[in-house]
Amino acid sequence: HMVFKDVPKMRVAKLKRFMARPTFDDELELHRVDCQGSHRMLDNYEFLLRKREEFANEPIIPAPLVRGDDLIGLGLEPSPKFSEILEAVETRQLEGSLRTREEALEWVKHEYSLGKND
């Protein structure tokens, strides 16, 4: 439960991934009880309640904008690099800088220097 001390400093993508964990609600309650029983500072607990409310209008982890077959369509060969690319796209999606499939594909092409010889 030490992760809770870092939540105000987390980037949005990391925070959303943390809050999407299947055990998050239980961990949050454990954190609250732990704080109540020791230092009584509930700042991070209250921060997470506010974030949960802020994120409530959309899936905390939305459907991916890009999949492996999209990368193949861009001319990439399946490889371990796919995971890195897909995670990078997901991070930008969670942070709000990529909102559509088209934006994501353009970002991948630019970031990984694809399609320059078309």
N, C-alpha and C positions, 0 to 999 in steps of 0.2 A: 504493500500500500504506500510505499515511499514515493511512487509516481505522483501522488496527489500534491505534493509540495511544489511540483514543477508545472502544474496545469496553467497558471496565469502566463507563463513564459512560452508555452508550447505554440508552435505554428498551427494554423487552423487545421491543416490536413492531419497532423499528428493528433491533435485534440479530437477530431472527428473519428479517427481510427480507434483511439482509446475509448471514446464514448460508445462506439459501435460494438465493443466486445460483449459477448453474450453474458458475461458475469458483471458487467458494469453496474447495474442497479444494486446488486449485492455488495460490490466493492464500495460503492458510494455510501451505502448505509453503514457499512463497517467503518469507513472513514469518519462519518458523522459521530458514531458511538465512541470511537477512539478519541476524537477531539473533545467530545463532551466529558469523557472520563479523565482527560489529562489537562491540556492547556486551555480548553474552552474556546479556542479560536476557530471559528467556522468560516473564515474568509474564503478558502478554496472550495468548501462545500457549497457555499452560497454562489460563488462564481460559476460552478458547474451547473447549479440549478438555473441560473440566468442563461447560460449557454444552451442548456437543454431546451429552454423556452425559445431562445433565438433560432435554434436549428429545427424546431418542431414542425415547421411548415413544409419541409421537404425531407426526403429520405436522407438520413445522416450519411449513408454511403449510397449514392445514386448508381444507376446502371452505368457500366463503363461506356465512354464515348468511342473508344477504339478497342478492337480485339486483335488477337493474333492473325486472323485471316485478313484483316485490314492491312497489317504490316506486310504480309505476303503479297497483297495487292499492290503495295508500294515498291515491290521488288526485293524485299528482304528475304533471306533464307532463314527458316526456323532455327533458332539458336538460343542459348541462355541469355543473350542480349535482349530477347523479347521481354523477359520479366522486368529488366531494368527500364526499358522504354515504356512498357505498360504502367509500371509503378510511377514513373515520372509524369505521364499523362494524368493518371489518377490524382496525384498530388496537386497538380495545377487545376484539375477539375474541382477538387475539394476546396481549394483556396479561392475558386471563382475566376481564375484567369482564363480558363478554357470552359466554354459553355455549350458548344455544339460539336458534333462529329466533324464538320468541315474545319472548324478552328483547330481541333485536335490534330487532324490529318495534316493541315498546313504547318502546324507547330512541329510535328514529327519530321516532315520533309525538310524544314529549315534547320531544326536542331541537329539532325543526323545527316545533313547534306545529301538528301535524296532528290531525285528528279532533276538534277542539274544538267543532265545530258539529254533531256527530252527534246 
